[in-house]
Amino acid sequence: MQTIDARALLRTMFDAAVSAAQPAVCLPRHLPAAPKGRTIVIGAGKAAATMARALEDNWKGPLQGLIVTRYGYAVPCERIEVLEAAHPVPDAAGSAAAARIMNMVSGLTEDDLVICLISGGGSSLLTMPPNGVTLEDKQALNKALLASGASISEMNCIRRHASAIKGGRLAAACHPARVHTLLISDVPGDDPMDIASGPTVADPTTCADALSIATRYNIALPASIERLLRSGESESIKPGDPRLARAETHMIATPRMALEAAASVARHAGWPVHILGDAIEGEARDVGKVMSGMVRYVAQHGQPFSKPCILLSGGETTVTVRGKGRGGRNVEFLLSLAIALDGLPGVHAIACDTDGVDGQEEIAGAFIGPDTLSRAWAAGLPPKDSLANNDAHSFFERLSDSIITGPTLTNVNDFRAILIAD
């Protein structure tokens, strides 16, 4: 095995994972046949603008459309209008964009085609409060969900039942047109109803399920949303609804595809790679502790894998916010991992969000190495204090170990790689 800088290799692997999920690479082969009638393009998510651009570049017939993406994530399109809105807490721009999209798909015919471009972040960007609910109520709900420690599936169950556009409602509004949804997955398990809270797919969960989740995590629901859930008035579109009979979904990029691309880079460099899974969930600090146990066993006993090797994983951890720090699930995972490894020689790691934004910071993630803790102590930065305060972003920023990519224009969830050298 050739000698290589650990950080350089880990960063190259992360870049390969992001590149594999670029719409220009993965979208064209999933385009449908042109319809007899009109082609309308709609969508939402952090990758929506690059998806729209890839569609335009590969669609020869006429089309028109409107998509909404995160501020700073727009790319120029000629036939599809690109709007920007806030993420992860919705704003008035996202609400206005959702209303325009719903208006655009009203009155379509059986001869028309709707191509819906959906990626992670759409839950916030595609915001349409139901009757009796204000945008401020939706903002309060999102903030409470983000701090609750609930999984993305659980959060999106509540979001689907507190919306006038999610949970299949957008596809129902397109009826009787054909709906062809292209998805870039950012959720563990790649369930379409959890990607942007499933605006074009049926939802088997109920208002009662949403209430149960809110109770389980002690989530303070705005009064208007709690009333809707208890009354059942905000029930989502269910499987078998005839309005969704002509709606189909196609997964064009997934976390697994990104991990495989990263693994290929590592193997080419001579490193054995083991993919632990693409749907790992749980508290970020707990996942860090568990991973540290596996790393120690590999390093000290050569089981279940022989060193040297690289362990890859994806998924979406959560952070239950108890401190007043800047958060970030990937950096919290890394800080917990570093503390548990306690300077174990030969171990380096990277953890980043593939969209370039870990939590609410314009920082993708960070690196750790055997010297992380010693450098922190030398800088007067007690690692356990930073972890207790949910302040891993500040911790890694002080050490100059943060990774800043800018908008990657795609999103296939979290990327974690742990390198264990001889």
C-alpha positions as CSV (number, residue, x, y, z in Angstrom):
1,M,0.0,0.0,0.0
2,Q,1.4,3.4,-1.0
3,T,1.9,6.0,1.7
4,I,-0.7,8.8,1.4
5,D,-1.8,11.8,3.5
6,A,-4.8,10.6,5.4
7,R,-6.7,13.9,5.3
8,A,-6.1,14.3,1.6
9,L,-7.4,10.8,0.9
10,L,-10.5,11.3,3.1
11,R,-11.3,14.6,1.5
12,T,-10.9,13.1,-2.0
13,M,-13.3,10.3,-1.0
14,F,-15.9,12.9,0.2
15,D,-15.6,14.9,-3.0
16,A,-16.2,11.7,-5.0
17,A,-19.3,10.9,-3.0
18,V,-20.7,14.4,-3.7
19,S,-19.8,14.2,-7.4
20,A,-21.6,10.9,-7.8
21,A,-24.8,12.5,-6.7
22,Q,-24.6,15.5,-9.1
23,P,-27.8,15.7,-11.2
24,A,-25.8,16.2,-14.4
25,V,-24.4,12.7,-13.9
26,C,-27.5,10.8,-12.5
27,L,-30.6,12.5,-13.9
28,P,-30.6,12.2,-17.7
29,R,-31.3,8.4,-17.9
30,H,-34.4,8.7,-15.8
31,L,-36.3,11.2,-17.9
32,P,-39.7,10.2,-19.2
33,A,-41.0,10.2,-22.8
34,A,-42.5,13.5,-23.9
35,P,-46.3,13.9,-23.6
36,K,-48.9,14.8,-26.1
37,G,-49.7,17.9,-24.1
38,R,-47.7,20.3,-22.0
39,T,-44.6,19.5,-19.9
40,I,-44.6,21.3,-16.5
41,V,-41.5,21.1,-14.3
42,I,-41.9,21.8,-10.5
43,G,-39.7,20.9,-7.6
44,A,-38.0,21.8,-4.3
45,G,-34.8,21.0,-2.5
46,K,-31.2,21.8,-2.2
47,A,-30.5,20.1,-5.5
48,A,-33.6,21.3,-7.3
49,A,-31.9,24.0,-9.3
50,T,-29.1,21.7,-10.6
51,M,-31.7,19.1,-11.3
52,A,-33.7,21.6,-13.3
53,R,-30.5,22.6,-15.2
54,A,-29.7,19.0,-16.0
55,L,-33.3,18.4,-17.2
56,E,-33.2,21.5,-19.5
57,D,-29.9,20.3,-21.0
58,N,-31.4,17.0,-21.9
59,W,-35.0,17.8,-22.8
60,K,-35.5,18.7,-26.5
61,G,-39.2,19.5,-26.4
62,P,-41.0,22.5,-25.0
63,L,-41.4,22.9,-21.2
64,Q,-42.0,25.4,-18.5
65,G,-41.7,25.3,-14.8
66,L,-40.9,26.6,-11.4
67,I,-38.6,25.2,-8.6
68,V,-37.5,26.5,-5.2
69,T,-34.1,25.9,-3.7
70,R,-32.1,27.1,-0.7
71,Y,-30.6,30.6,-0.7
72,G,-27.3,30.5,-2.5
73,Y,-28.1,27.2,-4.3
74,A,-29.6,28.7,-7.5
75,V,-28.1,28.0,-10.9
76,P,-29.1,29.7,-14.2
77,C,-31.9,28.0,-16.1
78,E,-33.5,29.2,-19.3
79,R,-37.0,27.7,-19.3
80,I,-37.5,26.9,-15.6
81,E,-37.9,29.7,-13.1
82,V,-35.6,29.3,-10.1
83,L,-36.7,30.8,-6.7
84,E,-34.8,30.8,-3.4
85,A,-36.1,30.4,0.1
86,A,-34.9,29.6,3.6
87,H,-33.7,26.3,5.1
88,P,-34.0,24.7,7.6
89,V,-36.6,27.1,9.0
90,P,-39.1,28.2,6.3
91,D,-39.8,31.8,5.3
92,A,-42.3,33.8,3.3
93,A,-40.4,33.2,0.1
94,G,-40.8,29.4,0.4
95,S,-44.5,29.8,1.2
96,A,-45.0,32.1,-1.8
97,A,-43.2,29.6,-4.0
98,A,-45.3,26.7,-2.9
99,A,-48.5,28.7,-3.6
100,R,-47.2,29.5,-7.1
101,I,-46.3,25.8,-7.7
102,M,-49.8,24.7,-6.7
103,N,-51.4,27.2,-9.0
104,M,-49.2,26.1,-11.9
105,V,-50.4,22.5,-11.7
106,S,-54.1,23.3,-11.4
107,G,-56.3,22.7,-14.4
108,L,-54.0,20.2,-16.2
109,T,-55.3,17.4,-18.5
110,E,-54.6,13.7,-19.1
111,D,-52.3,14.7,-21.9
112,D,-50.1,16.8,-19.7
113,L,-46.9,15.7,-17.9
114,V,-45.6,17.0,-14.6
115,I,-41.9,16.3,-13.8
116,C,-41.3,16.9,-10.2
117,L,-37.7,17.4,-9.0
118,I,-37.4,16.6,-5.3
119,S,-34.3,16.5,-3.0
120,G,-33.4,17.0,0.6
121,G,-34.4,20.3,2.2
122,G,-37.8,20.3,0.4
123,S,-39.7,20.1,3.7
124,S,-38.6,23.6,4.6
125,L,-38.5,25.1,1.1
126,L,-41.9,23.9,0.0
127,T,-44.1,25.4,2.8
128,M,-47.8,25.8,2.6
129,P,-49.6,26.1,5.9
130,P,-53.1,24.5,6.0
131,N,-56.2,26.6,6.8
132,G,-56.0,28.2,10.2
133,V,-52.2,27.8,10.4
134,T,-49.8,30.7,10.0
135,L,-46.3,30.8,8.6
136,E,-45.1,31.7,12.1
137,D,-46.8,28.5,13.4
138,K,-44.8,26.5,10.8
139,Q,-41.6,28.2,11.7
140,A,-42.1,27.5,15.4
141,L,-42.9,23.9,14.6
142,N,-39.7,23.4,12.5
143,K,-37.6,24.9,15.3
144,A,-39.1,22.6,17.8
145,L,-38.6,19.6,15.6
146,L,-35.0,20.4,14.9
147,A,-34.2,20.6,18.6
148,S,-36.3,17.5,19.6
149,G,-33.9,14.6,18.8
150,A,-36.6,13.0,16.7
151,S,-35.5,11.0,13.6
152,I,-36.0,12.5,10.2
153,S,-38.8,10.0,9.5
154,E,-40.6,11.1,12.7
155,M,-40.1,14.8,12.0
156,N,-41.5,14.4,8.5
157,C,-44.5,12.5,9.7
158,I,-45.5,15.6,11.7
159,R,-44.6,17.9,8.8
160,R,-46.8,15.8,6.3
161,H,-49.8,16.3,8.6
162,A,-49.2,20.1,9.1
163,S,-49.1,21.0,5.5
164,A,-51.4,21.7,2.5
165,I,-48.8,20.5,-0.1
166,K,-46.9,17.6,1.4
167,G,-48.0,14.0,2.0
168,G,-49.2,13.4,-1.6
169,R,-51.2,16.6,-1.8
170,L,-49.0,18.1,-4.6
171,A,-49.5,15.0,-6.8
172,A,-53.2,15.1,-6.1
173,A,-53.4,18.7,-7.3
174,C,-51.8,17.6,-10.6
175,H,-54.5,15.0,-11.3
176,P,-55.4,13.9,-14.0
177,A,-52.0,14.7,-15.5
178,R,-49.1,12.2,-15.4
179,V,-46.7,12.9,-12.6
180,H,-43.1,11.7,-12.9
181,T,-41.1,12.4,-9.7
182,L,-37.3,12.3,-9.7
183,L,-35.8,11.9,-6.3
184,I,-32.4,12.5,-4.7
185,S,-32.5,10.8,-1.4
186,D,-31.1,12.3,1.8
187,V,-32.9,10.0,4.2
188,P,-32.0,6.6,5.8
189,G,-33.8,3.9,3.9
190,D,-34.6,6.1,0.9
191,D,-38.4,6.1,1.6
192,P,-40.0,8.5,-0.9
193,M,-42.5,9.7,1.7
194,D,-39.6,11.0,3.9
195,I,-37.8,12.9,1.1
196,A,-39.0,16.5,1.4
197,S,-42.0,15.0,3.3
198,G,-43.3,13.2,0.2
199,P,-45.3,15.9,-1.7
200,T,-46.1,13.5,-4.6
201,V,-46.4,10.1,-2.8
202,A,-49.1,8.5,-0.7
203,D,-48.7,8.5,3.0
204,P,-49.9,5.6,5.2
205,T,-49.2,7.4,8.5
206,T,-52.0,9.3,10.3
207,C,-52.6,12.5,12.3
208,A,-52.7,10.2,15.3
209,D,-49.2,9.0,14.5
210,A,-48.0,12.6,14.3
211,L,-49.5,13.4,17.7
212,S,-47.9,10.3,19.2
213,I,-44.5,11.4,18.0
214,A,-45.0,14.9,19.4
215,T,-45.9,13.4,22.8
216,R,-43.0,11.0,22.7
217,Y,-40.4,13.8,22.3
218,N,-42.3,16.4,24.3
219,I,-42.5,18.6,21.2
220,A,-44.5,21.8,21.8
221,L,-47.0,22.0,18.9
222,P,-48.4,25.4,18.1
223,A,-52.1,25.4,19.1
224,S,-53.4,25.7,15.6
225,I,-51.4,22.6,14.5
226,E,-52.4,20.6,17.5
227,R,-56.0,21.4,16.8
228,L,-55.7,20.2,13.2
229,L,-54.0,16.9,14.2
230,R,-56.6,16.2,16.9
231,S,-59.5,16.9,14.6
232,G,-58.0,14.8,11.8
233,E,-58.7,17.6,9.3
234,S,-55.1,17.6,8.0
235,E,-55.0,14.0,7.0
236,S,-52.6,13.3,4.2
237,I,-53.3,11.5,0.9
238,K,-53.5,7.7,1.4
239,P,-52.4,4.7,-0.7
240,G,-55.0,3.8,-3.3
241,D,-56.2,7.3,-3.8
242,P,-57.3,7.5,-7.5
243,R,-55.7,11.0,-7.8
244,L,-52.3,9.3,-7.5
245,A,-52.9,6.5,-10.0
246,R,-50.8,8.2,-12.6
247,A,-48.0,9.3,-10.2
248,E,-44.7,7.4,-10.3
249,T,-41.3,7.9,-8.5
250,H,-37.7,7.3,-9.6
251,M,-34.8,7.3,-7.3
252,I,-31.9,8.9,-9.2
253,A,-29.2,9.2,-6.5
254,T,-28.9,7.7,-3.0
255,P,-26.5,7.6,-0.1
256,R,-25.4,4.1,-1.1
257,M,-24.3,5.3,-4.6
258,A,-22.3,8.0,-2.9
259,L,-20.6,5.6,-0.5
260,E,-19.7,3.3,-3.4
261,A,-18.1,6.1,-5.3
262,A,-16.0,7.0,-2.3
263,A,-15.0,3.3,-1.7
264,S,-13.8,3.2,-5.3
265,V,-11.4,6.1,-4.7
266,A,-10.0,4.4,-1.6
267,R,-9.6,1.0,-3.2
268,H,-7.8,2.6,-6.1
269,A,-5.4,4.1,-3.6
270,G,-4.8,0.6,-2.2
271,W,-7.0,0.7,0.9
272,P,-9.4,-2.1,1.8
273,V,-12.9,-0.5,2.4
274,H,-15.8,-1.8,4.4
275,I,-19.2,-0.1,4.1
276,L,-21.1,-0.4,7.4
277,G,-24.4,0.9,6.1
278,D,-26.1,3.9,4.5
279,A,-28.9,4.3,7.0
280,I,-27.3,4.6,10.4
281,E,-29.4,6.7,12.8
282,G,-29.3,7.7,16.5
283,E,-27.9,10.4,18.7
284,A,-24.7,11.7,17.0
285,R,-22.7,11.4,20.2
286,D,-23.9,7.8,20.8
287,V,-23.1,6.8,17.3
288,G,-19.6,8.2,17.8
289,K,-19.1,6.1,20.9
290,V,-20.3,2.9,19.2
291,M,-18.0,3.6,16.2
292,S,-15.1,4.1,18.6
293,G,-15.6,0.7,20.0
294,M,-15.5,-0.9,16.6
295,V,-12.4,1.1,15.6
296,R,-10.6,0.0,18.8
297,Y,-11.3,-3.6,18.2
298,V,-10.1,-3.4,14.6
299,A,-6.9,-1.5,15.7
300,Q,-6.1,-3.8,18.6
301,H,-7.4,-7.2,17.5
302,G,-7.9,-7.1,13.8
303,Q,-11.6,-8.0,14.0
304,P,-14.1,-7.8,12.5
305,F,-11.8,-6.3,9.9
306,S,-8.0,-6.4,9.5
307,K,-6.1,-3.1,9.5
308,P,-5.2,-1.1,7.6
309,C,-8.7,-0.3,6.3
310,I,-11.3,2.4,5.9
311,L,-14.8,2.2,7.4
312,L,-17.5,4.0,5.5
313,S,-21.1,4.9,6.6
314,G,-24.0,7.1,5.9
315,G,-27.4,7.9,7.3
316,E,-28.6,10.8,9.4
317,T,-27.9,11.1,13.1
318,T,-29.7,13.5,15.4
319,V,-28.8,15.9,18.1
320,T,-30.9,16.6,21.1
321,V,-30.0,20.2,21.9
322,R,-29.3,20.7,25.5
323,G,-26.5,23.3,25.4
324,K,-26.2,26.7,23.7
325,G,-23.5,25.9,21.1
326,R,-23.6,26.0,17.4
327,G,-24.5,22.3,17.0
328,G,-24.0,20.2,13.9
329,R,-24.7,16.4,13.9
330,N,-21.6,15.5,11.9
331,V,-19.2,17.5,14.0
332,E,-20.9,16.3,17.2
333,F,-20.4,12.7,16.0
334,L,-16.7,13.5,15.3
335,L,-16.1,15.1,18.7
336,S,-17.7,12.2,20.5
337,L,-15.6,9.8,18.4
338,A,-12.4,11.7,19.2
339,I,-13.1,11.8,22.9
340,A,-13.8,8.0,23.0
341,L,-10.7,7.2,20.9
342,D,-8.6,9.3,23.2
343,G,-5.8,9.8,20.8
344,L,-5.6,6.2,19.5
345,P,-2.7,6.2,17.1
346,G,-3.2,5.8,13.3
347,V,-6.9,6.7,13.3
348,H,-8.2,9.6,11.2
349,A,-11.8,10.4,10.3
350,I,-14.0,12.8,8.3
351,A,-17.7,13.4,8.7
352,C,-19.6,15.9,6.5
353,D,-23.1,16.6,5.2
354,T,-23.1,16.1,1.5
355,D,-25.0,19.3,1.0
356,G,-22.3,21.4,2.5
357,V,-24.4,22.5,5.5
358,D,-24.0,20.6,8.8
359,G,-27.0,21.7,11.0
360,Q,-27.6,25.4,10.5
361,E,-23.9,26.3,9.8
362,E,-22.4,27.0,6.3
363,I,-19.8,24.3,7.3
364,A,-19.9,20.8,5.8
365,G,-18.1,19.0,8.7
366,A,-14.6,18.4,10.0
367,F,-11.6,16.1,10.3
368,I,-10.2,14.4,13.4
369,G,-6.8,12.6,13.9
370,P,-4.8,11.2,16.8
371,D,-3.7,14.6,17.9
372,T,-7.1,16.3,18.0
373,L,-7.5,16.1,21.8
374,S,-3.9,17.2,22.6
375,R,-4.2,20.2,20.3
376,A,-7.5,21.1,21.9
377,W,-6.1,21.0,25.4
378,A,-3.1,23.1,24.3
379,A,-5.6,25.7,22.9
380,G,-7.5,25.8,26.2
381,L,-10.4,24.0,24.7
382,P,-11.8,21.2,26.9
383,P,-13.4,18.7,24.5
384,K,-16.0,17.3,26.9
385,D,-17.2,20.9,27.7
386,S,-17.7,21.6,24.0
387,L,-19.6,18.3,23.6
388,A,-21.8,19.0,26.6
389,N,-22.7,22.4,25.1
390,N,-23.5,21.0,21.6
391,D,-20.7,23.3,20.4
392,A,-18.6,21.1,18.1
393,H,-18.6,23.6,15.3
394,S,-16.8,26.1,17.5
395,F,-14.4,23.4,18.7
396,F,-13.3,22.3,15.2
397,E,-13.2,25.9,13.9
398,R,-10.7,26.8,16.7
399,L,-8.5,23.9,15.6
400,S,-8.8,24.9,11.9
401,D,-10.2,21.4,11.3
402,S,-13.5,22.5,9.8
403,I,-14.4,21.6,6.2
404,I,-16.1,24.3,4.2
405,T,-17.3,23.4,0.7
406,G,-19.8,26.1,-0.1
407,P,-23.1,24.8,-1.7
408,T,-22.5,21.4,-3.2
409,L,-25.9,21.6,-5.1
410,T,-26.8,18.1,-4.2
411,N,-27.8,16.2,-1.0
412,V,-27.4,12.5,-0.2
413,N,-27.2,12.7,3.5
414,D,-24.2,12.4,5.8
415,F,-20.8,10.9,4.9
416,R,-18.5,9.4,7.4
417,A,-15.1,7.7,6.8
418,I,-12.7,6.4,9.4
419,L,-9.2,5.5,8.3
420,I,-7.4,2.9,10.5
421,A,-3.7,2.7,9.6
422,D,-1.1,0.0,10.5
